[in-house]
Amino acid sequence: MFIRKLRERSRNFSSHGKPKTKDAAELKKRIKDLEKALEKANVLIYGLNSMIDHAEKAHKFPIRKKGGTKQ
């Protein structure tokens, strides 16, 4: 029973073949959008880390949680 389901699924995946040109264009657009979102998130992370660094230097105490602490 398990082998039969596995074979059916493998046939479903192999029957798809290459994506159509419309699908490929949509996927490329999706990739570009995701890359933009990733870059925006990285800029935000960099900014937040810079703010934390500045606050730690200005107030002279650690703000970030230490990695080895237990709760």
C-alpha positions in Angstrom: 0.0 0.0 0.0 2.8 2.4 0.9 4.8 1.6 -2.2 1.7 2.1 -4.4 1.1 5.6 -2.9 4.8 6.4 -3.4 4.7 5.4 -7.0 1.6 7.5 -7.6 3.2 10.5 -6.1 6.4 10.0 -8.2 4.3 9.9 -11.4 2.6 13.1 -10.4 5.9 14.9 -9.9 7.5 13.6 -13.1 4.5 14.5 -15.3 4.9 18.2 -14.6 8.0 18.6 -16.8 9.4 22.1 -17.5 7.4 25.1 -16.4 5.6 27.1 -19.1 7.0 30.4 -20.1 4.2 32.3 -18.3 5.0 30.3 -15.1 8.7 30.9 -15.5 8.1 34.7 -15.9 5.9 34.7 -12.8 8.6 32.8 -10.9 11.3 35.2 -11.9 9.1 38.1 -10.8 8.5 36.3 -7.5 12.2 35.8 -7.0 12.9 39.5 -7.6 10.3 40.5 -5.1 11.7 38.1 -2.5 15.2 39.4 -3.1 14.0 43.0 -2.6 12.2 41.9 0.6 15.3 40.1 1.8 17.5 43.2 1.2 15.1 45.4 3.0 15.0 43.1 6.0 18.8 43.0 6.0 19.0 46.8 6.0 16.5 46.9 8.9 18.6 44.3 10.9 21.8 46.3 10.2 20.1 49.5 11.5 18.7 47.8 14.6 22.1 46.3 15.4 23.8 49.7 14.9 21.2 51.3 17.3 21.9 48.6 19.9 25.7 49.1 19.6 25.3 52.8 20.0 23.1 52.4 23.1 25.5 49.9 24.6 28.4 52.3 24.2 26.5 55.4 25.4 25.0 53.7 28.5 27.9 51.4 29.1 25.9 48.2 29.9 25.1 45.2 27.7 21.7 45.1 26.1 21.9 41.9 24.1 21.2 38.6 25.7 24.2 36.4 26.3 24.0 33.1 24.4 25.0 30.8 27.2 22.4 32.0 29.8 19.7 29.6 31.1 16.2 30.7 31.9 
